[in-house]
C-alpha cells in the first residue's frame, strides 16, 4: 500500500479518533460531575433539614424563655401589687386611727373650753366680790386709821423707798468693798512690783541758772564798756543776765531752758577764754548752740537705749532729747517719760501684754511738751499729731491722746500708760505745786462737798488727798451716807483734775445731851 495513503488514512483516523475520545471523556466527566452535584444537593438538603430542625428547637427554647420571663414578671408585679395594697391598707388604718384620736382630742378640748368658760365666769364673779370686799376693806381701814387711800399709799411708798434705799446702800457697800478688795489687791501687787523695780531720780528744776565766776573782777568784763558785752550776750541768747551783789556768781534767767543752757555754756567758755567782746561772744554762742543741739541728740538716743525702745524716727528722738530741758511742776519731762516707759513696761509684763509697745507708748506720751512752747495747742494734741506724722502705731497714738482723758482709751496699753503717768507724777517728791494751785484744789474740794444736801461742813486734809464730810444726822441716815460718798466721789472725778486718788470720808455723828438736876 502506498505509504502516503497510509499516512493520510492514519491522519484521518487520528483526526476522527481525537474528538470521539474527547467526547467520550467529556461525557464521563459530566457523569462524574452530575453524580457529585447530586451528592451535594442531597447533602445540602440534609444540612437544610438539620438547620430547620435546630432552628425549630431554638425557637421553641426562646418561646419557653419568654414565657418564663413573662410568668416571672407577672409574679413580681402581683407581689408588688399585694405589698402596695397591704401598705395602703396599713396607711388607711393609721389615718383612721389618727382621725379617731383627733376626734377624741377635739372632744377633750371642747370639754376643757367649756370648763374654762365656766371657770372664767366664776372668776369674774369672784373678782367682783373681791373688788367689793377691797372697797369695804379700804373704807374700813380709812375709818380706823383716819387716813385716805392716797395718804396711806404715800406712807407705804415712803416705807418701801426707805427699805429699798437701805438695801441698795448695803448692796452697793458690799459690792464696792468686794470689788475694792480684789482690785486693790491686784493693783497693789502690780504697782508695788513696778515701783520696786523702777528706780527714778527726784528732780526739781527752776527757771534760773547760776554761773560761778573766778573773781568779782570778771563781772565788769562781762558787762563791758557801756554794757555792750552783756547786751550782746542777752540779744544772742534771749536770756537775762542778773549781775548783783552775789559774790563770784552771775544768774541767768529765762523761761526757755534750752536758751538758758546755751547762754550758760557760752558764758563759761568766755570766762575760760578770757577774751570777752561782741565778736567773741557771737562765736561762742554759735559753738554753744551746736553743742546743745548735739547734747539734745545724744540725750534722746541715750533715753531710747536706756528704756530699750528701738526704731523711733530720728526727729522724735531729737524731740525726746529736747525734753531734758523741759520741766512740769519741777519734774524733768524726759526723766518723767523714761520713768513712765519703765513703769508701763513692768505693768504690761505683769498683765501679759506687749512690753515693747507699752514702753514705746510710755516714752512718747508727753512728746508734745517738746514743742508746746513753739506751737499752739495742748501737748496732748501736738504729741498725737507728731506720732501720726512719723507713722507710729494706732495703739501708741491712742495712748498719747488718752493719757489725760481727752480721748477714750481703746486698748489696755493706753490704760497702763495712764496709770504709769499718774504713778510717776504722784509719787512723793516728783512734782512741786505752787501755793495757788494747792489752795485752789483744797477750796474746790470743799465747795463740791458742801453743795450736797445734808452736808454740814467739809474739810480737805492730807494735802488734798482726803476730804472729810460732816453730815447732819437728822437729814442723812446710815444708808444715805454710802450713796452720798459715792455721789461726791463721782462729782470730784467729773469736775477736777488731780494726780493719784482722793479719799472721800463721810462722818455722821449723833449726840444726845441731858442734864442731871
C-alpha positions as CSV (number, residue, x, y, z in Angstrom):
1,X,0.0,0.0,0.0
2,X,1.1,3.4,-0.8
3,X,2.8,5.0,2.3
4,X,1.2,8.3,1.6
5,X,-2.2,6.9,1.6
6,X,-1.4,5.1,4.8
7,X,-0.3,8.3,6.3
8,X,-3.4,10.1,5.2
9,X,-5.6,7.4,6.4
10,X,-3.8,7.4,9.7
11,X,-4.1,11.1,9.9
12,X,-7.9,10.9,9.1
13,X,-8.3,8.2,11.7
14,X,-6.4,10.3,14.2
15,X,-8.5,13.3,13.5
16,X,-11.7,11.4,13.9
17,X,-10.4,9.5,16.9
18,X,-9.4,12.6,18.9
19,X,-12.9,14.2,19.0
20,X,-14.6,10.9,19.7
21,X,-12.2,10.3,22.6
22,X,-12.7,13.8,23.8
23,X,-16.4,13.4,23.6
24,X,-16.3,10.1,25.5
25,X,-14.0,11.7,28.1
26,X,-16.3,14.7,28.4
27,X,-19.3,12.6,28.9
28,X,-17.6,10.5,31.5
29,X,-16.6,13.7,33.3
30,X,-20.1,15.0,33.0
31,X,-21.4,11.9,34.6
32,X,-19.0,12.3,37.4
33,X,-19.9,15.9,37.9
34,X,-23.6,15.0,37.8
35,X,-23.0,12.5,40.4
36,X,-21.1,14.9,42.6
37,X,-23.9,17.6,42.1
38,X,-26.5,15.0,43.2
39,X,-24.5,14.1,46.2
40,X,-24.0,17.8,47.0
41,X,-27.7,18.5,46.7
42,X,-28.6,15.6,48.9
43,X,-26.0,16.8,51.4
44,X,-27.4,20.3,51.2
45,X,-30.9,19.0,51.8
46,X,-29.7,17.1,54.8
47,X,-28.0,20.3,56.1
48,X,-31.1,22.4,55.5
49,X,-33.2,19.8,57.2
50,X,-30.9,19.7,60.1
51,X,-30.8,23.5,60.3
52,X,-34.5,23.7,60.2
53,X,-34.7,21.2,63.0
54,X,-32.2,23.2,65.0
55,X,-34.0,26.5,64.3
56,X,-37.2,25.0,65.4
57,X,-35.6,23.8,68.6
58,X,-34.1,27.2,69.2
59,X,-37.5,28.8,68.5
60,X,-39.2,26.6,71.0
61,X,-36.5,27.3,73.6
62,X,-36.8,31.1,73.0
63,X,-40.6,30.9,73.4
64,X,-40.2,28.9,76.6
65,X,-37.7,31.5,78.0
66,X,-40.1,34.4,77.0
67,X,-43.0,32.6,78.7
68,X,-40.8,32.0,81.8
69,X,-39.8,35.8,81.9
70,X,-43.5,36.8,81.4
71,X,-44.5,34.5,84.3
72,X,-41.7,35.8,86.5
73,X,-42.6,39.4,85.7
74,X,-46.2,38.7,86.3
75,X,-45.4,37.1,89.7
76,X,-43.2,40.1,90.7
77,X,-45.9,42.5,89.6
78,X,-48.6,40.6,91.5
79,X,-46.3,40.6,94.6
80,X,-45.7,44.4,94.3
81,X,-49.4,45.0,94.0
82,X,-50.1,42.8,97.0
83,X,-47.4,44.7,99.0
84,X,-48.7,48.1,98.0
85,X,-52.2,47.1,98.7
86,X,-51.1,45.9,102.2
87,X,-49.2,49.2,102.8
88,X,-52.3,51.2,101.6
89,X,-54.4,49.2,104.0
90,X,-52.0,49.9,106.8
91,X,-51.9,53.7,106.0
92,X,-55.7,53.7,105.8
93,X,-55.8,52.1,109.3
94,X,-53.3,54.6,110.6
95,X,-55.3,57.5,109.1
96,X,-58.4,56.1,110.5
97,X,-56.8,55.8,114.0
98,X,-55.4,59.3,113.8
99,X,-58.9,60.6,112.8
100,X,-60.3,58.8,115.8
101,X,-57.6,60.4,118.1
102,X,-58.3,63.8,116.6
103,X,-61.9,63.4,117.3
104,X,-61.2,62.4,120.9
105,X,-58.8,65.4,121.3
106,X,-61.4,67.7,119.8
107,X,-64.0,66.4,122.3
108,X,-61.5,66.9,125.1
109,X,-60.7,70.4,124.0
110,X,-64.3,71.3,123.7
111,X,-64.8,70.0,127.3
112,X,-61.9,72.0,128.6
113,X,-63.1,75.1,126.8
114,X,-66.5,74.7,128.3
115,X,-64.9,74.1,131.7
116,X,-62.6,77.2,131.2
117,X,-65.5,79.3,130.2
118,X,-67.4,78.2,133.3
119,X,-64.3,78.9,135.5
120,X,-63.8,82.3,133.9
121,X,-67.4,83.2,134.7
122,X,-66.8,82.0,138.2
123,X,-63.5,84.0,138.4
124,X,-65.3,87.1,137.2
125,X,-67.9,86.7,139.9
126,X,-65.2,86.2,142.5
127,X,-63.3,89.3,141.2
128,X,-66.4,91.3,141.6
129,X,-66.8,90.0,145.1
130,X,-63.1,90.7,145.9
131,X,-63.4,94.2,144.5
132,X,-66.4,94.9,146.7
133,X,-64.6,93.4,149.7
134,X,-61.5,95.5,148.9
135,X,-63.6,98.6,148.7
136,X,-65.2,97.7,152.0
137,X,-61.8,97.0,153.5
138,X,-60.4,100.3,152.2
139,X,-63.3,102.2,153.7
140,X,-62.9,100.4,157.0
141,X,-59.2,101.0,157.0
142,X,-59.7,104.7,156.2
143,X,-62.2,104.9,159.0
144,X,-60.0,103.1,161.5
145,X,-56.7,104.9,160.6
146,X,-58.1,108.2,159.8
147,X,-56.1,108.3,156.5
148,X,-57.3,108.4,153.0
149,X,-56.1,105.8,150.5
150,X,-53.8,108.3,148.8
151,X,-52.3,109.2,152.1
152,X,-51.8,105.5,153.0
153,X,-50.3,104.9,149.6
154,X,-47.8,107.7,150.1
155,X,-46.9,106.3,153.5
156,X,-46.4,102.8,152.1
157,X,-44.3,104.1,149.2
158,X,-42.2,106.1,151.7
159,X,-41.6,103.0,153.8
160,X,-40.8,100.9,150.7
161,X,-38.5,103.7,149.4
162,X,-36.6,103.7,152.7
163,X,-36.3,99.9,152.6
164,X,-35.1,99.9,149.0
165,X,-32.6,102.7,149.7
166,X,-31.3,100.8,152.7
167,X,-30.9,97.6,150.7
168,X,-29.4,99.4,147.8
169,X,-26.9,101.1,150.1
170,X,-26.0,97.8,151.7
171,X,-25.6,96.1,148.4
172,X,-23.5,99.0,146.9
173,X,-21.3,98.9,150.0
174,X,-20.8,95.2,149.8
175,X,-20.1,95.2,146.1
176,X,-17.8,98.1,146.4
177,X,-16.0,96.6,149.3
178,X,-15.6,93.3,147.4
179,X,-14.5,95.0,144.2
180,X,-12.1,97.3,146.0
181,X,-10.7,94.4,148.0
182,X,-10.0,92.4,144.8
183,X,-8.9,95.4,142.7
184,X,-6.7,96.8,145.5
185,X,-5.0,93.5,146.0
186,X,-4.2,93.1,142.3
187,X,-3.4,96.8,141.7
188,X,-1.1,96.9,144.7
189,X,0.7,93.8,143.5
190,X,1.2,95.2,140.1
191,X,2.0,98.8,141.2
192,X,4.3,97.8,144.1
193,X,6.1,95.4,141.9
194,X,6.5,98.0,139.1
195,X,7.6,100.7,141.5
196,X,10.1,98.5,143.3
197,X,11.7,97.6,140.0
198,X,11.8,101.2,138.7
199,X,14.3,103.4,140.5
200,X,14.0,107.1,139.4
201,X,15.7,110.3,140.5
202,X,13.8,113.1,142.2
203,X,14.4,116.1,140.0
204,X,13.4,119.7,140.7
205,X,14.4,122.5,138.3
206,X,13.8,126.2,138.2
207,X,13.8,129.0,135.6
208,X,17.3,130.3,136.6
209,X,20.9,129.0,136.2
210,X,23.9,130.2,138.1
211,X,27.4,130.5,136.6
212,X,30.3,130.7,139.0
213,X,33.0,133.4,138.4
214,X,36.7,133.1,139.2
215,X,36.5,136.6,140.8
216,X,34.3,139.6,141.0
217,X,36.5,141.4,138.6
218,X,35.1,139.2,135.8
219,X,31.7,140.9,136.3
220,X,33.0,144.1,134.9
221,X,34.4,142.4,131.9
222,X,31.1,140.6,131.3
223,X,29.3,143.9,131.4
224,X,31.8,145.5,129.0
225,X,32.3,149.1,128.1
226,X,28.9,150.9,128.4
227,X,27.3,147.4,128.8
228,X,27.8,146.3,125.2
229,X,29.0,142.8,126.2
230,X,26.1,142.0,128.4
231,X,23.7,143.4,125.8
232,X,25.2,141.3,123.0
233,X,25.0,138.2,125.1
234,X,21.4,138.8,126.1
235,X,20.4,139.6,122.5
236,X,22.2,136.5,121.1
237,X,20.8,134.1,123.7
238,X,17.4,135.6,124.6
239,X,18.3,135.2,128.3
240,X,18.5,137.9,131.0
241,X,21.8,138.2,132.9
242,X,21.5,139.3,136.5
243,X,24.7,140.7,137.9
244,X,24.0,141.7,141.5
245,X,25.8,141.6,144.8
246,X,26.1,137.8,144.8
247,X,29.8,137.2,145.2
248,X,31.6,135.5,142.3
249,X,28.3,134.4,140.5
250,X,26.1,135.5,137.6
251,X,22.5,134.5,137.4
252,X,20.9,133.5,134.0
253,X,17.1,134.0,134.0
254,X,14.8,132.7,131.2
255,X,11.7,130.5,130.7
256,X,13.3,128.7,127.8
257,X,15.7,126.1,129.3
258,X,17.5,125.5,126.0
259,X,18.3,129.1,125.6
260,X,19.4,129.3,129.2
261,X,21.7,126.3,128.6
262,X,23.2,127.9,125.5
263,X,23.9,131.1,127.5
264,X,25.4,129.1,130.4
265,X,27.8,127.2,128.1
266,X,28.7,130.3,126.1
267,X,29.4,132.3,129.2
268,X,31.5,129.6,130.8
269,X,33.6,129.3,127.5
270,X,34.1,133.1,127.5
271,X,35.2,133.1,131.1
272,X,37.7,130.3,130.4
273,X,38.9,132.0,127.2
274,X,39.2,135.4,128.9
275,X,38.6,137.4,125.7
276,X,35.1,138.9,126.1
277,X,33.9,141.2,123.3
278,X,30.9,141.2,120.9
279,X,32.6,139.3,118.1
280,X,33.9,136.6,120.5
281,X,30.5,136.4,122.2
282,X,28.8,135.7,118.9
283,X,31.4,133.0,118.1
284,X,31.0,131.3,121.5
285,X,27.2,131.4,121.3
286,X,27.2,129.7,117.9
287,X,29.5,127.0,119.3
288,X,27.3,126.6,122.4
289,X,24.2,126.2,120.2
290,X,25.9,123.4,118.2
291,X,27.0,121.7,121.5
292,X,23.5,121.9,122.9
293,X,22.0,120.5,119.7
294,X,24.5,117.6,119.8
295,X,23.6,117.2,123.5
296,X,19.9,117.1,122.7
297,X,20.5,114.3,120.1
298,X,22.7,112.3,122.5
299,X,20.2,112.6,125.3
300,X,17.4,111.4,123.0
301,X,19.4,108.4,121.9
302,X,20.5,107.7,125.4
303,X,16.9,107.7,126.6
304,X,15.8,105.2,123.9
305,X,18.7,102.9,124.7
306,X,18.1,103.1,128.4
307,X,14.4,102.3,128.1
308,X,15.1,99.6,125.4
309,X,12.9,101.1,122.6
310,X,14.2,101.0,119.1
311,X,13.1,102.1,115.6
312,X,11.9,105.5,116.7
313,X,12.1,108.2,113.9
314,X,15.3,110.4,114.3
315,X,13.2,113.5,114.6
316,X,11.2,112.0,117.5
317,X,14.5,111.0,119.1
318,X,15.7,114.7,118.8
319,X,12.4,115.9,120.3
320,X,12.9,113.5,123.2
321,X,16.3,115.0,123.8
322,X,14.8,118.5,124.0
323,X,12.5,117.3,126.8
324,X,15.6,117.1,129.0
325,X,15.4,120.9,129.2
326,X,11.6,120.9,129.9
327,X,10.1,120.7,133.3
328,X,6.5,120.2,134.6
329,X,5.8,121.3,138.2
330,X,9.6,120.9,138.7
331,X,9.7,117.4,137.3
332,X,12.0,116.9,134.4
333,X,9.9,115.9,131.3
334,X,12.5,113.5,129.9
335,X,13.1,111.7,133.2
336,X,9.3,111.5,133.7
337,X,8.8,110.0,130.2
338,X,11.5,107.4,130.8
339,X,10.0,106.6,134.2
340,X,6.5,106.2,132.7
341,X,8.0,104.0,130.0
342,X,9.7,101.7,132.5
343,X,6.5,101.5,134.7
344,X,4.4,100.8,131.6
345,X,6.7,98.0,130.6
346,X,6.6,96.5,134.0
347,X,2.8,96.7,134.3
348,X,2.4,95.3,130.8
349,X,4.6,92.4,131.7
350,X,2.5,91.7,134.9
351,X,-0.6,91.7,132.8
352,X,0.8,89.6,129.9
353,X,0.7,92.4,127.3
354,X,3.2,93.6,124.7
355,X,6.1,95.1,126.8
356,X,7.8,96.8,123.8
357,X,4.6,98.6,122.7
358,X,3.8,99.7,126.3
359,X,7.3,101.1,126.7
360,X,7.1,102.9,123.4
361,X,3.8,104.5,124.3
362,X,5.0,105.5,127.7
363,X,8.2,107.1,126.3
364,X,6.3,109.1,123.7
365,X,3.2,110.0,125.8
366,X,4.5,113.6,126.6
367,X,6.4,114.2,123.3
368,X,4.2,117.2,122.6
369,X,5.8,119.0,125.5
370,X,9.0,119.4,123.4
371,X,7.2,121.8,121.0
372,X,4.3,123.2,123.1
373,X,6.3,126.4,123.7
374,X,6.7,126.9,120.0
375,X,3.3,125.9,118.6
376,X,-0.3,126.5,119.7
377,X,-2.3,123.6,121.2
378,X,-2.1,121.3,124.2
379,X,0.8,118.9,124.5
380,X,-1.7,116.0,124.0
381,X,-2.8,117.3,120.6
382,X,0.7,118.2,119.5
383,X,2.0,114.8,120.6
384,X,-0.7,112.9,118.8
385,X,0.0,114.9,115.6
386,X,3.7,114.2,115.9
387,X,3.1,110.4,116.3
388,X,0.8,110.4,113.3
389,X,3.3,112.4,111.3
390,X,6.1,109.9,112.0
391,X,4.0,106.8,111.4
392,X,3.6,105.5,115.0
393,X,1.2,102.6,115.6
394,X,-2.5,103.4,116.3
395,X,-2.1,101.9,119.9
396,X,0.7,104.4,120.6
397,X,-1.3,107.3,119.1
398,X,-4.3,106.4,121.2
399,X,-2.2,106.2,124.4
400,X,-0.8,109.7,123.7
401,X,-4.3,111.0,123.1
402,X,-5.9,109.4,126.1
403,X,-3.3,109.7,128.8
404,X,-5.1,112.7,130.3
405,X,-8.6,111.6,129.5
406,X,-9.0,113.9,126.4
407,X,-9.9,110.8,124.3
408,X,-11.3,107.4,125.1
409,X,-8.7,104.6,125.7
410,X,-9.2,101.8,123.2
411,X,-6.6,99.4,124.5
412,X,-5.3,98.1,127.8
413,X,-1.9,99.6,127.0
414,X,-3.4,103.1,126.9
415,X,-4.9,102.4,130.3
416,X,-1.5,101.2,131.6
417,X,0.2,104.5,130.3
418,X,-2.5,106.5,132.2
419,X,-1.7,104.6,135.4
420,X,2.0,104.9,134.9
421,X,1.8,108.6,134.2
422,X,-0.2,109.1,137.4
423,X,2.2,107.0,139.5
424,X,5.2,108.9,138.2
425,X,3.5,112.3,138.8
426,X,2.0,111.4,142.2
427,X,5.0,109.8,143.9
428,X,6.5,111.8,146.8
429,X,9.0,114.4,145.6
430,X,8.2,114.0,141.9
431,X,6.5,117.4,141.5
432,X,6.1,120.6,143.4
433,X,2.9,122.6,143.4
434,X,2.6,126.3,143.6
435,X,0.7,127.6,146.7
436,X,-2.0,129.0,144.5
437,X,-2.7,125.6,142.8
438,X,-2.6,123.9,146.1
439,X,-5.1,126.2,147.8
440,X,-7.4,126.2,144.8
441,X,-7.6,122.5,144.8
442,X,-8.4,122.4,148.5
443,X,-11.1,125.1,148.1
444,X,-12.6,123.3,145.1
445,X,-12.8,120.0,147.1
446,X,-14.6,121.7,150.0
447,X,-17.0,123.5,147.7
448,X,-18.0,120.3,145.8
449,X,-18.7,118.5,149.1
450,X,-20.7,121.4,150.6
451,X,-23.0,121.6,147.5
452,X,-24.8,118.3,148.6
453,X,-27.9,118.4,150.7
454,X,-27.5,117.3,154.3
455,X,-23.7,118.3,154.4
456,X,-22.9,120.4,157.5
457,X,-19.3,121.2,156.7
458,X,-16.3,119.5,155.0
459,X,-12.5,119.7,155.4
460,X,-9.8,118.9,152.8
461,X,-6.8,117.3,154.5
462,X,-3.7,115.3,153.7
463,X,-2.6,117.8,151.1
464,X,-5.9,117.4,149.2
465,X,-5.7,113.6,149.2
466,X,-8.7,113.2,151.5
467,X,-11.9,115.1,152.1
468,X,-13.8,114.6,155.4
469,X,-17.5,115.4,155.1
470,X,-19.6,116.1,158.3
471,X,-23.3,115.5,157.7
472,X,-26.5,116.5,159.6
473,X,-27.6,113.2,161.4
474,X,-31.3,114.2,161.2
475,X,-31.2,114.5,157.4
476,X,-28.7,111.8,156.4
477,X,-29.1,108.2,157.8
478,X,-26.5,105.4,157.6
479,X,-27.8,104.2,154.2
480,X,-27.7,107.7,152.7
481,X,-24.1,108.0,153.8
482,X,-23.0,105.3,151.4
483,X,-24.8,106.9,148.4
484,X,-23.6,110.4,149.4
485,X,-19.9,109.3,149.5
486,X,-20.4,107.7,146.0
487,X,-22.1,110.9,144.6
488,X,-19.3,113.2,146.0
489,X,-16.5,111.0,144.5
490,X,-18.3,110.9,141.1
491,X,-18.6,114.7,141.1
492,X,-14.9,115.1,142.1
493,X,-13.9,112.8,139.2
494,X,-16.0,114.8,136.8
495,X,-15.1,118.3,137.8
496,X,-11.4,118.1,139.0
497,X,-8.0,117.1,137.7
498,X,-5.6,115.7,140.2
499,X,-2.8,113.1,140.5
500,X,-3.5,109.8,142.3
501,X,-6.8,109.4,144.2
502,X,-8.8,111.4,146.7
503,X,-10.4,109.6,149.7
504,X,-14.0,110.7,150.5
505,X,-14.7,110.1,154.2
506,X,-18.4,110.8,155.2
507,X,-18.9,111.2,159.0
508,X,-22.3,111.1,160.8
509,X,-22.3,111.8,164.5
510,X,-25.4,111.6,166.7
511,X,-25.2,113.3,170.1
512,X,-27.7,113.2,172.9
513,X,-27.4,115.8,175.7
514,X,-29.2,115.7,179.0
515,X,-28.6,117.4,182.4
516,X,-28.8,116.0,185.8
517,X,-30.6,118.3,188.2
